[in-house]
Amino acid sequence: MISTLHDERTCSVDTVTEELGRGIKCCEVALSSASARTWGSKIKNAQKAHETALRFVHRARLSEHQAHRINQRIKHLKTLLEELNVGGGSQPREHLSKLG
C-alpha cells in the first residue's frame, strides 16, 4: 500500500501528501484491527510514510502553503502513531488483548 519514495528530492508535494494520507489510513486501520499481522504491517507502512515525509520537508523548497499542508499531515500522522504507542517499537498494551 505504501510506496517507498527512493529519491525524496524528485518527489512532488502531491506525492508526499498522498503518501502521508496512506500512512494516516494505515494507522486508522491498525487502530481498528484485531489482527496482529495487519496491525504490524500497517504500522510499519505508516512509519515509513512519516520518515519519508520528514526527509522530504527538510530537503525540498516549499512554499508557505505547501509546508503548512504537509506539516499538518505529518503532525496528524505522528499523533496517530503516538496513539498506537509505536515510538519504542513495542505494541501498545491496550491492543495486546486484541492480538491474542
C-alpha positions as CSV (number, residue, x, y, z in Angstrom):
1,M,0.0,0.0,0.0
2,I,2.8,2.4,0.9
3,S,5.3,3.1,-1.8
4,T,8.9,3.8,-0.8
5,L,9.9,7.1,-2.3
6,H,13.5,6.3,-3.2
7,D,14.6,9.9,-4.0
8,E,12.7,12.4,-2.0
9,R,14.4,15.2,-3.9
10,T,12.4,14.4,-7.1
11,C,9.1,13.8,-5.3
12,S,6.3,16.2,-5.7
13,V,4.4,17.8,-2.8
14,D,1.3,16.0,-4.0
15,T,3.1,12.6,-3.9
16,V,4.3,13.2,-0.4
17,T,0.8,14.4,0.7
18,E,-0.7,11.3,-0.8
19,E,1.9,9.2,0.9
20,L,1.0,10.8,4.3
21,G,-2.7,10.2,3.6
22,R,-2.0,6.5,3.1
23,G,0.1,6.4,6.3
24,I,-2.8,8.0,8.2
25,K,-5.2,5.4,6.7
26,C,-2.8,2.7,7.8
27,C,-2.9,4.0,11.4
28,E,-6.7,4.1,11.3
29,V,-6.9,0.5,10.1
30,A,-4.4,-0.6,12.7
31,L,-6.4,1.1,15.4
32,S,-9.5,-0.8,14.4
33,S,-7.8,-4.2,13.7
34,A,-7.8,-7.2,15.9
35,S,-5.1,-8.9,13.7
36,A,-1.5,-8.8,14.8
37,R,-0.3,-9.2,11.3
38,T,-2.5,-6.4,9.9
39,W,-1.5,-4.2,12.9
40,G,2.2,-4.7,12.4
41,S,2.2,-4.2,8.6
42,K,0.0,-1.1,8.8
43,I,2.2,0.5,11.5
44,K,5.4,-0.3,9.5
45,N,3.9,1.4,6.4
46,A,2.7,4.4,8.4
47,Q,6.2,4.8,10.0
48,K,7.8,4.7,6.5
49,A,5.4,7.4,5.3
50,H,6.3,9.6,8.3
51,E,10.0,9.2,7.9
52,T,9.8,9.8,4.1
53,A,7.8,13.0,4.6
54,L,10.2,14.3,7.2
55,R,13.2,13.8,4.9
56,F,11.3,15.4,2.0
57,V,10.3,18.5,4.1
58,H,13.9,19.1,5.1
59,R,15.2,18.7,1.5
60,A,12.6,20.4,-0.6
61,R,12.0,24.0,-1.3
62,L,8.3,24.5,-0.3
63,S,6.0,27.5,-0.4
64,E,4.5,28.5,2.9
65,H,1.2,26.9,1.8
66,Q,2.8,23.7,0.8
67,A,4.9,23.5,4.0
68,H,1.8,24.1,6.1
69,R,-0.2,21.4,4.2
70,I,2.5,18.8,4.6
71,N,3.3,19.7,8.2
72,Q,-0.4,19.4,9.2
73,R,-0.4,15.8,7.8
74,I,2.9,15.0,9.4
75,K,1.5,16.1,12.8
76,H,-1.7,14.2,12.3
77,L,0.2,11.0,11.4
78,K,2.6,11.5,14.3
79,T,-0.3,11.8,16.7
80,L,-1.8,8.6,15.4
81,L,1.5,6.8,15.7
82,E,1.8,8.1,19.3
83,E,-1.7,6.9,20.0
84,L,-0.6,3.4,18.8
85,N,2.4,3.8,21.1
86,V,5.0,2.7,18.5
87,G,7.7,5.1,19.4
88,G,9.6,2.4,21.2
89,G,8.8,-0.3,18.7
90,S,6.6,-2.2,21.1
91,Q,2.9,-2.9,20.7
92,P,0.6,-0.8,22.9
93,R,-0.8,-2.5,26.0
94,E,-4.4,-1.7,25.1
95,H,-4.1,-3.6,21.9
96,L,-2.3,-6.7,23.2
97,S,-5.6,-8.3,24.3
98,K,-6.9,-8.0,20.8
99,L,-3.8,-9.6,19.4
100,G,-4.2,-12.7,21.5
